[in-house]
Amino acid sequence: MAEITAAAVKELRDRTNAGVMDCRKALEENDGDLDKAAKWLLEAGAMKMAKRSDRDTGQGAVESYIHGGRIGVLVEVNCESDFVARTDAFKGLAHDLAMQIAATNPKFVEPSELPAGSEDDPKEVVLLMQPYIKDPSKSVDELVKSVSATTGEVIRVRRFSRFELGGD
């Protein structure tokens, strides 16, 4: 078994925002491999969030974003408590989602909203299925889940509106 140093725990904590003890356990479970430990923490967070998925998300924020005076977005992102809604991680997520919507012009939040028989590519028209514009190696859904795991609360994108000058 690899020796787990405080520096390794700190580096993993900086990368994932997970708690110190969670980082230590992840490193122990993955023989000190930072990449595997980060993935392990993400999966562990996803399992915790799956158990909490039925919780009420009555708090949150409405984020606005204007791009060049020609495109405007409003997005409602919900969480369980007003405490989390005021955190930098949550505010950053809401802003990144608004930017994503401005850049990619999705039509729906979730795949279940896509009409039956639609010929549209779900990865283009469903927000949560789109590749994240700042890191195309992960989807928007994975971004939301990672912030959810970091905050320890269920986070949902409820709705959005996108306006474009001269658009329909």
MODELLER restraints for C-alpha pairs under 7 A, 6 or more apart:
rsr = mdl.restraints
at = mdl.atoms
rsr.add(forms.Gaussian(group=physical.xy_distance, feature=features.Distance(at['CA:1:A'], at['CA:31:A']), mean=5.75, stdev=0.5))
rsr.add(forms.Gaussian(group=physical.xy_distance, feature=features.Distance(at['CA:2:A'], at['CA:31:A']), mean=5.20, stdev=0.5))
rsr.add(forms.Gaussian(group=physical.xy_distance, feature=features.Distance(at['CA:2:A'], at['CA:32:A']), mean=5.66, stdev=0.5))
rsr.add(forms.Gaussian(group=physical.xy_distance, feature=features.Distance(at['CA:4:A'], at['CA:27:A']), mean=6.83, stdev=0.5))
rsr.add(forms.Gaussian(group=physical.xy_distance, feature=features.Distance(at['CA:4:A'], at['CA:28:A']), mean=6.91, stdev=0.5))
rsr.add(forms.Gaussian(group=physical.xy_distance, feature=features.Distance(at['CA:4:A'], at['CA:32:A']), mean=6.15, stdev=0.5))
rsr.add(forms.Gaussian(group=physical.xy_distance, feature=features.Distance(at['CA:9:A'], at['CA:20:A']), mean=6.77, stdev=0.5))
rsr.add(forms.Gaussian(group=physical.xy_distance, feature=features.Distance(at['CA:9:A'], at['CA:23:A']), mean=5.74, stdev=0.5))
rsr.add(forms.Gaussian(group=physical.xy_distance, feature=features.Distance(at['CA:9:A'], at['CA:24:A']), mean=5.79, stdev=0.5))
rsr.add(forms.Gaussian(group=physical.xy_distance, feature=features.Distance(at['CA:12:A'], at['CA:23:A']), mean=6.25, stdev=0.5))
rsr.add(forms.Gaussian(group=physical.xy_distance, feature=features.Distance(at['CA:12:A'], at['CA:34:A']), mean=6.40, stdev=0.5))
rsr.add(forms.Gaussian(group=physical.xy_distance, feature=features.Distance(at['CA:12:A'], at['CA:38:A']), mean=6.81, stdev=0.5))
rsr.add(forms.Gaussian(group=physical.xy_distance, feature=features.Distance(at['CA:13:A'], at['CA:19:A']), mean=6.70, stdev=0.5))
rsr.add(forms.Gaussian(group=physical.xy_distance, feature=features.Distance(at['CA:13:A'], at['CA:20:A']), mean=6.57, stdev=0.5))
rsr.add(forms.Gaussian(group=physical.xy_distance, feature=features.Distance(at['CA:13:A'], at['CA:23:A']), mean=6.19, stdev=0.5))
rsr.add(forms.Gaussian(group=physical.xy_distance, feature=features.Distance(at['CA:16:A'], at['CA:38:A']), mean=6.66, stdev=0.5))
rsr.add(forms.Gaussian(group=physical.xy_distance, feature=features.Distance(at['CA:17:A'], at['CA:150:A']), mean=6.10, stdev=0.5))
rsr.add(forms.Gaussian(group=physical.xy_distance, feature=features.Distance(at['CA:18:A'], at['CA:150:A']), mean=6.12, stdev=0.5))
rsr.add(forms.Gaussian(group=physical.xy_distance, feature=features.Distance(at['CA:26:A'], at['CA:37:A']), mean=4.89, stdev=0.5))
rsr.add(forms.Gaussian(group=physical.xy_distance, feature=features.Distance(at['CA:26:A'], at['CA:40:A']), mean=6.39, stdev=0.5))
rsr.add(forms.Gaussian(group=physical.xy_distance, feature=features.Distance(at['CA:26:A'], at['CA:41:A']), mean=6.37, stdev=0.5))
rsr.add(forms.Gaussian(group=physical.xy_distance, feature=features.Distance(at['CA:27:A'], at['CA:33:A']), mean=6.40, stdev=0.5))
rsr.add(forms.Gaussian(group=physical.xy_distance, feature=features.Distance(at['CA:27:A'], at['CA:34:A']), mean=6.77, stdev=0.5))
rsr.add(forms.Gaussian(group=physical.xy_distance, feature=features.Distance(at['CA:27:A'], at['CA:37:A']), mean=5.32, stdev=0.5))
rsr.add(forms.Gaussian(group=physical.xy_distance, feature=features.Distance(at['CA:30:A'], at['CA:36:A']), mean=6.15, stdev=0.5))
rsr.add(forms.Gaussian(group=physical.xy_distance, feature=features.Distance(at['CA:30:A'], at['CA:37:A']), mean=5.69, stdev=0.5))
rsr.add(forms.Gaussian(group=physical.xy_distance, feature=features.Distance(at['CA:42:A'], at['CA:146:A']), mean=6.56, stdev=0.5))
rsr.add(forms.Gaussian(group=physical.xy_distance, feature=features.Distance(at['CA:45:A'], at['CA:149:A']), mean=4.67, stdev=0.5))
rsr.add(forms.Gaussian(group=physical.xy_distance, feature=features.Distance(at['CA:46:A'], at['CA:145:A']), mean=6.74, stdev=0.5))
rsr.add(forms.Gaussian(group=physical.xy_distance, feature=features.Distance(at['CA:46:A'], at['CA:149:A']), mean=6.42, stdev=0.5))
rsr.add(forms.Gaussian(group=physical.xy_distance, feature=features.Distance(at['CA:49:A'], at['CA:149:A']), mean=6.73, stdev=0.5))
rsr.add(forms.Gaussian(group=physical.xy_distance, feature=features.Distance(at['CA:49:A'], at['CA:154:A']), mean=6.27, stdev=0.5))
rsr.add(forms.Gaussian(group=physical.xy_distance, feature=features.Distance(at['CA:52:A'], at['CA:154:A']), mean=6.74, stdev=0.5))
rsr.add(forms.Gaussian(group=physical.xy_distance, feature=features.Distance(at['CA:53:A'], at['CA:154:A']), mean=6.29, stdev=0.5))
rsr.add(forms.Gaussian(group=physical.xy_distance, feature=features.Distance(at['CA:56:A'], at['CA:80:A']), mean=6.13, stdev=0.5))
rsr.add(forms.Gaussian(group=physical.xy_distance, feature=features.Distance(at['CA:57:A'], at['CA:78:A']), mean=5.47, stdev=0.5))
rsr.add(forms.Gaussian(group=physical.xy_distance, feature=features.Distance(at['CA:57:A'], at['CA:79:A']), mean=4.58, stdev=0.5))
rsr.add(forms.Gaussian(group=physical.xy_distance, feature=features.Distance(at['CA:57:A'], at['CA:80:A']), mean=4.33, stdev=0.5))
rsr.add(forms.Gaussian(group=physical.xy_distance, feature=features.Distance(at['CA:57:A'], at['CA:154:A']), mean=7.00, stdev=0.5))
rsr.add(forms.Gaussian(group=physical.xy_distance, feature=features.Distance(at['CA:58:A'], at['CA:78:A']), mean=6.41, stdev=0.5))
rsr.add(forms.Gaussian(group=physical.xy_distance, feature=features.Distance(at['CA:58:A'], at['CA:79:A']), mean=6.49, stdev=0.5))
rsr.add(forms.Gaussian(group=physical.xy_distance, feature=features.Distance(at['CA:58:A'], at['CA:80:A']), mean=6.00, stdev=0.5))
rsr.add(forms.Gaussian(group=physical.xy_distance, feature=features.Distance(at['CA:59:A'], at['CA:78:A']), mean=5.47, stdev=0.5))
rsr.add(forms.Gaussian(group=physical.xy_distance, feature=features.Distance(at['CA:59:A'], at['CA:79:A']), mean=5.23, stdev=0.5))
rsr.add(forms.Gaussian(group=physical.xy_distance, feature=features.Distance(at['CA:59:A'], at['CA:80:A']), mean=5.62, stdev=0.5))
rsr.add(forms.Gaussian(group=physical.xy_distance, feature=features.Distance(at['CA:59:A'], at['CA:81:A']), mean=5.43, stdev=0.5))
rsr.add(forms.Gaussian(group=physical.xy_distance, feature=features.Distance(at['CA:59:A'], at['CA:82:A']), mean=5.57, stdev=0.5))
rsr.add(forms.Gaussian(group=physical.xy_distance, feature=features.Distance(at['CA:59:A'], at['CA:85:A']), mean=6.91, stdev=0.5))
rsr.add(forms.Gaussian(group=physical.xy_distance, feature=features.Distance(at['CA:60:A'], at['CA:77:A']), mean=5.60, stdev=0.5))
rsr.add(forms.Gaussian(group=physical.xy_distance, feature=features.Distance(at['CA:60:A'], at['CA:78:A']), mean=4.09, stdev=0.5))
rsr.add(forms.Gaussian(group=physical.xy_distance, feature=features.Distance(at['CA:60:A'], at['CA:79:A']), mean=5.11, stdev=0.5))
rsr.add(forms.Gaussian(group=physical.xy_distance, feature=features.Distance(at['CA:60:A'], at['CA:82:A']), mean=6.46, stdev=0.5))
rsr.add(forms.Gaussian(group=physical.xy_distance, feature=features.Distance(at['CA:60:A'], at['CA:85:A']), mean=4.93, stdev=0.5))
rsr.add(forms.Gaussian(group=physical.xy_distance, feature=features.Distance(at['CA:61:A'], at['CA:76:A']), mean=5.88, stdev=0.5))
rsr.add(forms.Gaussian(group=physical.xy_distance, feature=features.Distance(at['CA:61:A'], at['CA:77:A']), mean=5.60, stdev=0.5))
rsr.add(forms.Gaussian(group=physical.xy_distance, feature=features.Distance(at['CA:61:A'], at['CA:78:A']), mean=6.49, stdev=0.5))
rsr.add(forms.Gaussian(group=physical.xy_distance, feature=features.Distance(at['CA:61:A'], at['CA:85:A']), mean=6.50, stdev=0.5))
rsr.add(forms.Gaussian(group=physical.xy_distance, feature=features.Distance(at['CA:62:A'], at['CA:74:A']), mean=6.59, stdev=0.5))
rsr.add(forms.Gaussian(group=physical.xy_distance, feature=features.Distance(at['CA:62:A'], at['CA:75:A']), mean=5.51, stdev=0.5))
rsr.add(forms.Gaussian(group=physical.xy_distance, feature=features.Distance(at['CA:62:A'], at['CA:76:A']), mean=4.41, stdev=0.5))
rsr.add(forms.Gaussian(group=physical.xy_distance, feature=features.Distance(at['CA:62:A'], at['CA:77:A']), mean=6.39, stdev=0.5))
rsr.add(forms.Gaussian(group=physical.xy_distance, feature=features.Distance(at['CA:63:A'], at['CA:74:A']), mean=5.66, stdev=0.5))
rsr.add(forms.Gaussian(group=physical.xy_distance, feature=features.Distance(at['CA:63:A'], at['CA:75:A']), mean=5.36, stdev=0.5))
rsr.add(forms.Gaussian(group=physical.xy_distance, feature=features.Distance(at['CA:63:A'], at['CA:76:A']), mean=6.52, stdev=0.5))
rsr.add(forms.Gaussian(group=physical.xy_distance, feature=features.Distance(at['CA:63:A'], at['CA:94:A']), mean=5.92, stdev=0.5))
rsr.add(forms.Gaussian(group=physical.xy_distance, feature=features.Distance(at['CA:63:A'], at['CA:95:A']), mean=6.21, stdev=0.5))
rsr.add(forms.Gaussian(group=physical.xy_distance, feature=features.Distance(at['CA:63:A'], at['CA:98:A']), mean=6.77, stdev=0.5))
rsr.add(forms.Gaussian(group=physical.xy_distance, feature=features.Distance(at['CA:64:A'], at['CA:73:A']), mean=5.50, stdev=0.5))
rsr.add(forms.Gaussian(group=physical.xy_distance, feature=features.Distance(at['CA:64:A'], at['CA:74:A']), mean=4.58, stdev=0.5))
rsr.add(forms.Gaussian(group=physical.xy_distance, feature=features.Distance(at['CA:64:A'], at['CA:75:A']), mean=6.61, stdev=0.5))
rsr.add(forms.Gaussian(group=physical.xy_distance, feature=features.Distance(at['CA:64:A'], at['CA:98:A']), mean=6.59, stdev=0.5))
rsr.add(forms.Gaussian(group=physical.xy_distance, feature=features.Distance(at['CA:65:A'], at['CA:72:A']), mean=5.69, stdev=0.5))
rsr.add(forms.Gaussian(group=physical.xy_distance, feature=features.Distance(at['CA:65:A'], at['CA:73:A']), mean=5.17, stdev=0.5))
rsr.add(forms.Gaussian(group=physical.xy_distance, feature=features.Distance(at['CA:65:A'], at['CA:74:A']), mean=6.72, stdev=0.5))
rsr.add(forms.Gaussian(group=physical.xy_distance, feature=features.Distance(at['CA:65:A'], at['CA:98:A']), mean=5.85, stdev=0.5))
rsr.add(forms.Gaussian(group=physical.xy_distance, feature=features.Distance(at['CA:65:A'], at['CA:99:A']), mean=6.60, stdev=0.5))
rsr.add(forms.Gaussian(group=physical.xy_distance, feature=features.Distance(at['CA:66:A'], at['CA:72:A']), mean=4.39, stdev=0.5))
rsr.add(forms.Gaussian(group=physical.xy_distance, feature=features.Distance(at['CA:66:A'], at['CA:73:A']), mean=6.46, stdev=0.5))
rsr.add(forms.Gaussian(group=physical.xy_distance, feature=features.Distance(at['CA:70:A'], at['CA:164:A']), mean=5.76, stdev=0.5))
rsr.add(forms.Gaussian(group=physical.xy_distance, feature=features.Distance(at['CA:70:A'], at['CA:165:A']), mean=5.09, stdev=0.5))
rsr.add(forms.Gaussian(group=physical.xy_distance, feature=features.Distance(at['CA:71:A'], at['CA:102:A']), mean=6.48, stdev=0.5))
rsr.add(forms.Gaussian(group=physical.xy_distance, feature=features.Distance(at['CA:71:A'], at['CA:163:A']), mean=5.61, stdev=0.5))
rsr.add(forms.Gaussian(group=physical.xy_distance, feature=features.Distance(at['CA:71:A'], at['CA:164:A']), mean=4.43, stdev=0.5))
rsr.add(forms.Gaussian(group=physical.xy_distance, feature=features.Distance(at['CA:71:A'], at['CA:165:A']), mean=6.35, stdev=0.5))
rsr.add(forms.Gaussian(group=physical.xy_distance, feature=features.Distance(at['CA:72:A'], at['CA:102:A']), mean=6.84, stdev=0.5))
rsr.add(forms.Gaussian(group=physical.xy_distance, feature=features.Distance(at['CA:72:A'], at['CA:162:A']), mean=5.78, stdev=0.5))
rsr.add(forms.Gaussian(group=physical.xy_distance, feature=features.Distance(at['CA:72:A'], at['CA:163:A']), mean=5.03, stdev=0.5))
rsr.add(forms.Gaussian(group=physical.xy_distance, feature=features.Distance(at['CA:72:A'], at['CA:164:A']), mean=6.42, stdev=0.5))
rsr.add(forms.Gaussian(group=physical.xy_distance, feature=features.Distance(at['CA:73:A'], at['CA:98:A']), mean=5.91, stdev=0.5))
rsr.add(forms.Gaussian(group=physical.xy_distance, feature=features.Distance(at['CA:73:A'], at['CA:101:A']), mean=6.98, stdev=0.5))
rsr.add(forms.Gaussian(group=physical.xy_distance, feature=features.Distance(at['CA:73:A'], at['CA:102:A']), mean=6.18, stdev=0.5))
rsr.add(forms.Gaussian(group=physical.xy_distance, feature=features.Distance(at['CA:73:A'], at['CA:161:A']), mean=5.71, stdev=0.5))
rsr.add(forms.Gaussian(group=physical.xy_distance, feature=features.Distance(at['CA:73:A'], at['CA:162:A']), mean=4.50, stdev=0.5))
rsr.add(forms.Gaussian(group=physical.xy_distance, feature=features.Distance(at['CA:73:A'], at['CA:163:A']), mean=6.27, stdev=0.5))
rsr.add(forms.Gaussian(group=physical.xy_distance, feature=features.Distance(at['CA:74:A'], at['CA:98:A']), mean=6.70, stdev=0.5))
rsr.add(forms.Gaussian(group=physical.xy_distance, feature=features.Distance(at['CA:74:A'], at['CA:160:A']), mean=5.53, stdev=0.5))
rsr.add(forms.Gaussian(group=physical.xy_distance, feature=features.Distance(at['CA:74:A'], at['CA:161:A']), mean=5.31, stdev=0.5))
rsr.add(forms.Gaussian(group=physical.xy_distance, feature=features.Distance(at['CA:74:A'], at['CA:162:A']), mean=6.61, stdev=0.5))
rsr.add(forms.Gaussian(group=physical.xy_distance, feature=features.Distance(at['CA:75:A'], at['CA:98:A']), mean=6.02, stdev=0.5))
rsr.add(forms.Gaussian(group=physical.xy_distance, feature=features.Distance(at['CA:75:A'], at['CA:159:A']), mean=5.95, stdev=0.5))
rsr.add(forms.Gaussian(group=physical.xy_distance, feature=features.Distance(at['CA:75:A'], at['CA:160:A']), mean=4.18, stdev=0.5))
rsr.add(forms.Gaussian(group=physical.xy_distance, feature=features.Distance(at['CA:75:A'], at['CA:161:A']), mean=6.51, stdev=0.5))
rsr.add(forms.Gaussian(group=physical.xy_distance, feature=features.Distance(at['CA:76:A'], at['CA:157:A']), mean=6.20, stdev=0.5))
rsr.add(forms.Gaussian(group=physical.xy_distance, feature=features.Distance(at['CA:76:A'], at['CA:158:A']), mean=5.58, stdev=0.5))
rsr.add(forms.Gaussian(group=physical.xy_distance, feature=features.Distance(at['CA:76:A'], at['CA:159:A']), mean=5.47, stdev=0.5))
rsr.add(forms.Gaussian(group=physical.xy_distance, feature=features.Distance(at['CA:76:A'], at['CA:160:A']), mean=6.17, stdev=0.5))
rsr.add(forms.Gaussian(group=physical.xy_distance, feature=features.Distance(at['CA:77:A'], at['CA:94:A']), mean=6.33, stdev=0.5))
rsr.add(forms.Gaussian(group=physical.xy_distance, feature=features.Distance(at['CA:77:A'], at['CA:156:A']), mean=5.78, stdev=0.5))
rsr.add(forms.Gaussian(group=physical.xy_distance, feature=features.Distance(at['CA:77:A'], at['CA:157:A']), mean=4.52, stdev=0.5))
rsr.add(forms.Gaussian(group=physical.xy_distance, feature=features.Distance(at['CA:77:A'], at['CA:158:A']), mean=5.79, stdev=0.5))
rsr.add(forms.Gaussian(group=physical.xy_distance, feature=features.Distance(at['CA:78:A'], at['CA:155:A']), mean=5.59, stdev=0.5))
rsr.add(forms.Gaussian(group=physical.xy_distance, feature=features.Distance(at['CA:78:A'], at['CA:156:A']), mean=5.15, stdev=0.5))
rsr.add(forms.Gaussian(group=physical.xy_distance, feature=features.Distance(at['CA:78:A'], at['CA:157:A']), mean=6.26, stdev=0.5))
rsr.add(forms.Gaussian(group=physical.xy_distance, feature=features.Distance(at['CA:78:A'], at['CA:158:A']), mean=6.68, stdev=0.5))
rsr.add(forms.Gaussian(group=physical.xy_distance, feature=features.Distance(at['CA:79:A'], at['CA:85:A']), mean=6.62, stdev=0.5))
rsr.add(forms.Gaussian(group=physical.xy_distance, feature=features.Distance(at['CA:79:A'], at['CA:153:A']), mean=6.51, stdev=0.5))
rsr.add(forms.Gaussian(group=physical.xy_distance, feature=features.Distance(at['CA:79:A'], at['CA:154:A']), mean=5.72, stdev=0.5))
rsr.add(forms.Gaussian(group=physical.xy_distance, feature=features.Distance(at['CA:79:A'], at['CA:155:A']), mean=4.57, stdev=0.5))
rsr.add(forms.Gaussian(group=physical.xy_distance, feature=features.Distance(at['CA:79:A'], at['CA:156:A']), mean=6.52, stdev=0.5))
rsr.add(forms.Gaussian(group=physical.xy_distance, feature=features.Distance(at['CA:80:A'], at['CA:153:A']), mean=6.10, stdev=0.5))
rsr.add(forms.Gaussian(group=physical.xy_distance, feature=features.Distance(at['CA:80:A'], at['CA:154:A']), mean=6.37, stdev=0.5))
rsr.add(forms.Gaussian(group=physical.xy_distance, feature=features.Distance(at['CA:84:A'], at['CA:90:A']), mean=6.62, stdev=0.5))
rsr.add(forms.Gaussian(group=physical.xy_distance, feature=features.Distance(at['CA:84:A'], at['CA:151:A']), mean=6.72, stdev=0.5))
rsr.add(forms.Gaussian(group=physical.xy_distance, feature=features.Distance(at['CA:85:A'], at['CA:91:A']), mean=6.90, stdev=0.5))
rsr.add(forms.Gaussian(group=physical.xy_distance, feature=features.Distance(at['CA:89:A'], at['CA:147:A']), mean=6.70, stdev=0.5))
rsr.add(forms.Gaussian(group=physical.xy_distance, feature=features.Distance(at['CA:100:A'], at['CA:133:A']), mean=6.33, stdev=0.5))
rsr.add(forms.Gaussian(group=physical.xy_distance, feature=features.Distance(at['CA:102:A'], at['CA:162:A']), mean=6.76, stdev=0.5))
rsr.add(forms.Gaussian(group=physical.xy_distance, feature=features.Distance(at['CA:106:A'], at['CA:124:A']), mean=6.42, stdev=0.5))
rsr.add(forms.Gaussian(group=physical.xy_distance, feature=features.Distance(at['CA:106:A'], at['CA:125:A']), mean=4.30, stdev=0.5))
rsr.add(forms.Gaussian(group=physical.xy_distance, feature=features.Distance(at['CA:106:A'], at['CA:126:A']), mean=5.60, stdev=0.5))
rsr.add(forms.Gaussian(group=physical.xy_distance, feature=features.Distance(at['CA:106:A'], at['CA:127:A']), mean=5.46, stdev=0.5))
rsr.add(forms.Gaussian(group=physical.xy_distance, feature=features.Distance(at['CA:107:A'], at['CA:125:A']), mean=5.03, stdev=0.5))
rsr.add(forms.Gaussian(group=physical.xy_distance, feature=features.Distance(at['CA:107:A'], at['CA:126:A']), mean=6.19, stdev=0.5))
rsr.add(forms.Gaussian(group=physical.xy_distance, feature=features.Distance(at['CA:108:A'], at['CA:114:A']), mean=6.79, stdev=0.5))
rsr.add(forms.Gaussian(group=physical.xy_distance, feature=features.Distance(at['CA:108:A'], at['CA:125:A']), mean=6.15, stdev=0.5))
rsr.add(forms.Gaussian(group=physical.xy_distance, feature=features.Distance(at['CA:108:A'], at['CA:126:A']), mean=4.80, stdev=0.5))
rsr.add(forms.Gaussian(group=physical.xy_distance, feature=features.Distance(at['CA:108:A'], at['CA:127:A']), mean=6.11, stdev=0.5))
rsr.add(forms.Gaussian(group=physical.xy_distance, feature=features.Distance(at['CA:109:A'], at['CA:126:A']), mean=5.49, stdev=0.5))
rsr.add(forms.Gaussian(group=physical.xy_distance, feature=features.Distance(at['CA:109:A'], at['CA:127:A']), mean=4.94, stdev=0.5))
rsr.add(forms.Gaussian(group=physical.xy_distance, feature=features.Distance(at['CA:109:A'], at['CA:128:A']), mean=6.05, stdev=0.5))
rsr.add(forms.Gaussian(group=physical.xy_distance, feature=features.Distance(at['CA:109:A'], at['CA:157:A']), mean=7.00, stdev=0.5))
rsr.add(forms.Gaussian(group=physical.xy_distance, feature=features.Distance(at['CA:109:A'], at['CA:159:A']), mean=6.65, stdev=0.5))
rsr.add(forms.Gaussian(group=physical.xy_distance, feature=features.Distance(at['CA:110:A'], at['CA:126:A']), mean=5.78, stdev=0.5))
rsr.add(forms.Gaussian(group=physical.xy_distance, feature=features.Distance(at['CA:110:A'], at['CA:127:A']), mean=6.66, stdev=0.5))
rsr.add(forms.Gaussian(group=physical.xy_distance, feature=features.Distance(at['CA:110:A'], at['CA:128:A']), mean=5.92, stdev=0.5))
rsr.add(forms.Gaussian(group=physical.xy_distance, feature=features.Distance(at['CA:111:A'], at['CA:126:A']), mean=6.02, stdev=0.5))
rsr.add(forms.Gaussian(group=physical.xy_distance, feature=features.Distance(at['CA:122:A'], at['CA:129:A']), mean=6.74, stdev=0.5))
rsr.add(forms.Gaussian(group=physical.xy_distance, feature=features.Distance(at['CA:123:A'], at['CA:129:A']), mean=5.03, stdev=0.5))
rsr.add(forms.Gaussian(group=physical.xy_distance, feature=features.Distance(at['CA:123:A'], at['CA:130:A']), mean=4.74, stdev=0.5))
rsr.add(forms.Gaussian(group=physical.xy_distance, feature=features.Distance(at['CA:124:A'], at['CA:130:A']), mean=6.05, stdev=0.5))
rsr.add(forms.Gaussian(group=physical.xy_distance, feature=features.Distance(at['CA:127:A'], at['CA:140:A']), mean=6.80, stdev=0.5))
rsr.add(forms.Gaussian(group=physical.xy_distance, feature=features.Distance(at['CA:128:A'], at['CA:139:A']), mean=6.76, stdev=0.5))
rsr.add(forms.Gaussian(group=physical.xy_distance, feature=features.Distance(at['CA:128:A'], at['CA:140:A']), mean=4.86, stdev=0.5))
rsr.add(forms.Gaussian(group=physical.xy_distance, feature=features.Distance(at['CA:128:A'], at['CA:141:A']), mean=4.55, stdev=0.5))
rsr.add(forms.Gaussian(group=physical.xy_distance, feature=features.Distance(at['CA:129:A'], at['CA:139:A']), mean=5.88, stdev=0.5))
rsr.add(forms.Gaussian(group=physical.xy_distance, feature=features.Distance(at['CA:129:A'], at['CA:140:A']), mean=6.25, stdev=0.5))
rsr.add(forms.Gaussian(group=physical.xy_distance, feature=features.Distance(at['CA:129:A'], at['CA:141:A']), mean=6.35, stdev=0.5))
rsr.add(forms.Gaussian(group=physical.xy_distance, feature=features.Distance(at['CA:130:A'], at['CA:139:A']), mean=5.51, stdev=0.5))
rsr.add(forms.Gaussian(group=physical.xy_distance, feature=features.Distance(at['CA:130:A'], at['CA:140:A']), mean=5.83, stdev=0.5))
rsr.add(forms.Gaussian(group=physical.xy_distance, feature=features.Distance(at['CA:131:A'], at['CA:137:A']), mean=6.92, stdev=0.5))
rsr.add(forms.Gaussian(group=physical.xy_distance, feature=features.Distance(at['CA:131:A'], at['CA:138:A']), mean=5.84, stdev=0.5))
rsr.add(forms.Gaussian(group=physical.xy_distance, feature=features.Distance(at['CA:131:A'], at['CA:139:A']), mean=4.29, stdev=0.5))
rsr.add(forms.Gaussian(group=physical.xy_distance, feature=features.Distance(at['CA:131:A'], at['CA:140:A']), mean=6.04, stdev=0.5))
rsr.add(forms.Gaussian(group=physical.xy_distance, feature=features.Distance(at['CA:132:A'], at['CA:138:A']), mean=5.96, stdev=0.5))
rsr.add(forms.Gaussian(group=physical.xy_distance, feature=features.Distance(at['CA:132:A'], at['CA:139:A']), mean=5.09, stdev=0.5))
rsr.add(forms.Gaussian(group=physical.xy_distance, feature=features.Distance(at['CA:132:A'], at['CA:140:A']), mean=4.98, stdev=0.5))
rsr.add(forms.Gaussian(group=physical.xy_distance, feature=features.Distance(at['CA:144:A'], at['CA:155:A']), mean=6.88, stdev=0.5))
rsr.add(forms.Gaussian(group=physical.xy_distance, feature=features.Distance(at['CA:148:A'], at['CA:154:A']), mean=5.60, stdev=0.5))
rsr.add(forms.Gaussian(group=physical.xy_distance, feature=features.Distance(at['CA:148:A'], at['CA:155:A']), mean=5.59, stdev=0.5))
